[in-house]
Structures are given as C-alpha cells and as structure tokens.
Amino acid sequence: MTNAYDILERLIAFPSVSRDGNIDLIRYVAKLLADAGIECRLYPNETGDRASLFATVGPAVRGGTVLSGHTDVVPVDGQAWTSDPFRLAEREGKLYGRGTADMKGFVACAIEAMLEAKGKTLSAPLHLALSYDEEIGCVGVRPMLAELAKAGVSPDWVLIGEPTGMQVASGHKGKLGARATCCGVAAHSALAPTGLNAIHLAADFLSEIRALQGELAETGPRDGDYDIPYSTVHAGVISGGTALNIVPEQCRLDFEIRNVAEDNIDALFARLFEKAEAISHTAQKRFPQSGISIEVFNTYPGLGVSGNGEAVHRALALSGTSRPIKVAFGTEGGLFVQTLSAPVIVCGPGSMDQGHKADEFVSREQMETCRAMLARITA
C-alpha cells in the first residue's frame, strides 16, 4: 500500500471535513510512515480530534525540502455527486472523490515520495508537513510551525502542493476575514420609525464596502499576474431579523479583504472600520445603545517570491515549466515564510476549478507529472 494511488484511495475514504476532524487520517499516515521506519511527530489540538504531522527522512542537518499539504476537505452537503464522494472512483483517466484535487492527490504523492526516499542516501533532508483545518483559515498549521521554529527546523524551501495544474506559482493574495455585528433597537413594524433597523445599519455598511471595492477596481494598485489584478472586498454572509412584523435589533455581516502585495490590508480594514464608526455615531444620536462592532476572525498573509529567486528556478527546473504564475486562492505559504523564513513555492496536481464542487477530480496524467517531479527532488 505504498503506491500513490493506493494511498490516495485510503485518504479519500477518510471523510476529513474540517468540521469533523482528521485524526483517523493522520493516524493512518503516521502508521504507514512508522512501518517504513520513518519517525514523525503529531501536533494535536486540545480535544484530540485533529492533528498536524511532521516527518523527516535523510540526514539530521539543516536545510532540505518540505513537502506540505492540508488534509481537511470541504463538505459535500447539498452537492449532486454521481458517485460516492468518499470512495475513489476512476472514469476515463480521472480520479473522482472529495479532496482528490484539493489536495489529497498531492498528499498521496508526497507520502509516496517520503517512503521511497527512506531507501535512498540523501544529501539533504526531506520533510513532510500535513496540517488540519486549512479550509477554515489555515488554523492547524500555525501551532505546528511555532513548534518547528522552536526546534530549529530551517528548510531550504517549501513546496506546497495545492492544485496549480503542476504550474509553479510564486504568489497569492493575503486575506482578512471579519464580522460586522450591527445592533439596532427592536420595535413593532407598524411603529418602525420608533426603532432602529439593524438590517438598515448593515446595508449602510455594505454600501461602504461596495464603494471601497469600486475605488480599488478603478484606482487601486495593480498586479497583472492575477486574473483580478487589484485587491478585492467581498461580503459573503448576511443574516438578521426574526419576523416581518418586528424591526430587527441585530444583523450580522461577514466580509473579507484579499489584497495584492502593493496594498496594505491593515490600512484597507482601518478605512472600513472608520466608516462603521461614522455610521454608529450617526445612529447613536437617537439610539445610544446602537452601533456596529467589527471582529476580525481570521487572517493570513499573502505569498510573494521573487521571480528570479533560487526557489523559483529550482521549482521550474523540477517541474519542466518555463515561467511562474500567481494563483487567486490562498495557501499556508505566507505562514511558512513568516515562521520559518523559508521560500515557498505552490505547485500541485489538478485544478482549483475542480475543488469544492461535486465530482471533484484529479487526472491520472496530473498525478504522474507530480510523482515524477517529487522523484527528481531526491534523485
């Protein structure tokens, strides 16, 4: 069971949706590595239902390569799959299952590479880093990275196998996720002017979000390597009210900022915070108990690696591609840079166009390209 396809079949069978934990999957990987004589360390969360894993083969020296991936997947609820999402299925050269593209296909290839490297004489160590809860904000990798930094782990570079079609990606935008809680004053809807509608407060704040987005689209800093070359501000969830005949006293609005490197994400957030404060100030003239409070619930840094950097050149040579790209989605890469001061490249099998949807797949051709690239790392 050391072939990448056999490993992938086992990985898909673990329904490691972020909300449910990944501990069974991690225990399987740990045993697989231990049976091959590879020591690994687990970094469990407080409840023990999920854990990250770090393993090493080769000489006990600084440097080397980290193969990094997350093991959690998004839910399948409400999606119209044509086969069991947690049972690997192959049709016409495509391997179907939740997480095949994002990103258990790469994880399977990375585990196989570790097992094969165990039997080689390596000049530099090869590391494997597997995390949990990446899909809900790069949660699980953070405590593991903190411990690795304390232990003096200092790789030459990190390869994160998010699906890029096996193109070498050297950058992505940063992200900040926040929640605006709008507090109004309840009243009977027949007497609506005597209350303060929290949904209306949220609408006023949403108008400011849209105005900032329009400004960024028109005059904001540009990075032409992205499909959307400017920073974006997006409202994704809004909820409030309980009945039509009640003026709602609370409304919640979740929003995010994704910034290009030339934009300061803290400054963009500060502008929206000031707008919320201004809306609150106006409302409080009549209703002192009203207002908008904002809580940042997640943030991760963008990734930027010089196009002429050594890690980029190494990855291009290993992958056989000619120039780096940048990707729209986020990764754990910026956290590796911040914590371990290591250059990061994103390159993995499959396409994010297939991720997070029904009948997610990775092609056997992409898997073979990935296996060949990882084999060249330890050749």
KANORLIN-V496189 format. One record per backbone hydrogen bond with DSSP energy under -0.5 kcal/mol. CO is the residue of the C=O (numbers start at 0). NH is the residue of the N-H. E is the energy in kcal/mol with one decimal. If there is no record, write none. Layout:
co & nh & e
CO & NH & E
CO & NH & E
This chain:
co & nh & e
2 & 6 & -2.7
3 & 7 & -2.5
4 & 8 & -2.1
5 & 9 & -1.7
6 & 10 & -2.6
7 & 11 & -2.6
8 & 12 & -1.2
9 & 13 & -0.6
10 & 13 & -1.1
12 & 14 & -0.8
13 & 15 & -2.4
14 & 16 & -2.0
15 & 72 & -1.8
16 & 19 & -2.3
16 & 20 & -1.1
17 & 20 & -0.6
21 & 25 & -2.4
22 & 26 & -2.4
23 & 27 & -1.8
24 & 28 & -2.3
25 & 29 & -2.8
26 & 30 & -2.2
27 & 31 & -2.3
28 & 32 & -2.5
29 & 33 & -2.7
30 & 34 & -2.8
31 & 35 & -0.7
32 & 35 & -0.8
32 & 37 & -2.7
33 & 36 & -1.9
36 & 38 & -0.6
38 & 55 & -1.1
40 & 53 & -2.2
42 & 51 & -1.7
48 & 22 & -1.7
49 & 44 & -2.3
51 & 42 & -2.6
52 & 129 & -2.7
53 & 40 & -2.7
54 & 127 & -2.5
56 & 125 & -2.6
58 & 60 & -2.0
63 & 155 & -2.2
63 & 156 & -1.4
64 & 66 & -0.5
64 & 126 & -3.3
65 & 67 & -0.6
65 & 158 & -3.4
66 & 128 & -2.7
67 & 160 & -2.0
68 & 130 & -1.8
72 & 17 & -2.0
75 & 78 & -2.2
78 & 80 & -1.4
83 & 86 & -1.6
84 & 97 & -3.1
88 & 95 & -3.8
90 & 93 & -1.3
92 & 363 & -2.9
93 & 90 & -2.3
93 & 95 & -0.7
94 & 361 & -1.8
95 & 88 & -1.8
96 & 99 & -2.0
98 & 103 & -3.1
98 & 104 & -0.7
99 & 104 & -1.1
100 & 102 & -0.6
102 & 106 & -1.8
103 & 107 & -2.5
104 & 108 & -1.7
105 & 109 & -2.8
106 & 110 & -2.5
107 & 111 & -2.2
108 & 112 & -2.2
109 & 113 & -2.1
110 & 114 & -2.4
111 & 115 & -2.4
112 & 116 & -2.3
113 & 117 & -1.4
115 & 118 & -1.0
116 & 119 & -2.1
119 & 121 & -0.9
124 & 64 & -1.9
125 & 56 & -2.3
126 & 66 & -2.7
127 & 54 & -2.1
128 & 68 & -2.4
129 & 52 & -2.7
130 & 70 & -2.5
131 & 139 & -1.8
132 & 138 & -2.1
133 & 136 & -1.8
133 & 137 & -1.9
138 & 141 & -0.8
138 & 142 & -0.6
139 & 143 & -0.9
140 & 144 & -2.5
141 & 145 & -2.1
142 & 146 & -1.8
143 & 147 & -2.4
144 & 148 & -2.4
145 & 149 & -1.8
146 & 150 & -1.8
147 & 152 & -2.4
148 & 151 & -1.2
153 & 62 & -1.5
155 & 342 & -0.6
156 & 65 & -1.8
157 & 159 & -0.6
157 & 344 & -2.8
158 & 67 & -2.8
158 & 160 & -0.6
159 & 346 & -2.5
162 & 351 & -0.6
163 & 166 & -1.0
166 & 168 & -0.6
167 & 324 & -2.6
168 & 345 & -2.5
169 & 304 & -1.7
170 & 326 & -2.2
171 & 302 & -2.3
173 & 258 & -1.2
174 & 299 & -2.3
175 & 256 & -2.2
176 & 296 & -1.7
176 & 297 & -1.6
177 & 254 & -2.6
178 & 180 & -0.6
178 & 294 & -2.4
179 & 181 & -0.7
179 & 252 & -2.3
180 & 182 & -0.6
180 & 292 & -2.3
181 & 183 & -0.5
181 & 250 & -1.9
182 & 290 & -1.9
184 & 195 & -2.0
186 & 246 & -3.4
187 & 190 & -1.9
188 & 191 & -1.3
190 & 193 & -2.4
191 & 194 & -1.9
195 & 184 & -2.1
195 & 197 & -0.6
196 & 200 & -1.6
197 & 201 & -2.3
198 & 202 & -2.3
199 & 203 & -2.4
200 & 204 & -2.2
201 & 205 & -2.7
202 & 206 & -1.9
203 & 207 & -1.2
204 & 208 & -1.9
205 & 209 & -2.4
206 & 210 & -2.1
207 & 211 & -2.3
208 & 212 & -2.3
209 & 213 & -2.3
210 & 214 & -2.1
211 & 215 & -2.6
212 & 216 & -2.4
213 & 217 & -1.7
214 & 218 & -3.2
214 & 219 & -0.7
215 & 219 & -1.3
222 & 225 & -1.9
224 & 325 & -0.6
226 & 228 & -0.7
228 & 222 & -2.2
231 & 257 & -2.6
233 & 235 & -0.6
233 & 255 & -2.7
236 & 253 & -2.8
238 & 251 & -3.4
242 & 245 & -1.6
244 & 188 & -2.4
245 & 247 & -0.6
246 & 186 & -0.6
247 & 197 & -2.6
248 & 183 & -2.7
249 & 240 & -1.1
250 & 181 & -3.3
251 & 238 & -2.4
252 & 179 & -3.3
253 & 235 & -2.0
253 & 236 & -1.3
254 & 177 & -2.9
255 & 233 & -2.4
256 & 175 & -2.1
257 & 231 & -2.5
258 & 173 & -1.8
259 & 262 & -1.9
262 & 264 & -0.8
263 & 267 & -2.0
264 & 268 & -2.3
265 & 269 & -2.4
266 & 270 & -1.8
267 & 271 & -1.6
268 & 272 & -2.6
269 & 273 & -2.3
270 & 274 & -1.7
271 & 275 & -2.3
272 & 276 & -2.2
273 & 277 & -2.1
274 & 278 & -2.2
275 & 279 & -2.5
276 & 280 & -2.5
277 & 281 & -1.9
278 & 282 & -2.1
279 & 283 & -2.5
280 & 284 & -0.5
281 & 284 & -0.9
282 & 285 & -1.2
282 & 286 & -2.4
286 & 289 & -2.3
290 & 182 & -3.2
292 & 180 & -3.1
294 & 178 & -2.7
294 & 296 & -0.6
297 & 176 & -3.6
299 & 174 & -2.5
302 & 171 & -1.8
305 & 308 & -2.1
308 & 312 & -2.2
309 & 313 & -2.5
310 & 314 & -2.5
311 & 315 & -2.7
312 & 316 & -2.2
313 & 317 & -2.4
314 & 318 & -2.5
315 & 319 & -1.8
315 & 320 & -1.1
324 & 169 & -2.7
324 & 170 & -0.6
326 & 172 & -0.5
331 & 334 & -0.7
331 & 335 & -1.5
332 & 336 & -2.1
333 & 337 & -2.4
334 & 338 & -2.4
335 & 339 & -2.5
335 & 340 & -0.5
335 & 341 & -0.8
336 & 340 & -1.3
342 & 157 & -2.2
344 & 159 & -2.9
344 & 346 & -0.6
345 & 168 & -3.0
347 & 163 & -1.9
347 & 164 & -0.5
347 & 165 & -2.4
349 & 164 & -2.5
350 & 353 & -1.8
350 & 354 & -0.5
353 & 356 & -0.8
356 & 359 & -0.7
359 & 96 & -2.1
361 & 94 & -3.0
362 & 366 & -1.9
363 & 367 & -2.4
364 & 368 & -2.0
365 & 369 & -2.2
366 & 370 & -2.7
367 & 371 & -2.2
368 & 372 & -1.9
369 & 373 & -2.5
370 & 374 & -1.9
371 & 375 & -1.5
372 & 376 & -0.9
373 & 377 & -0.8
375 & 378 & -0.7
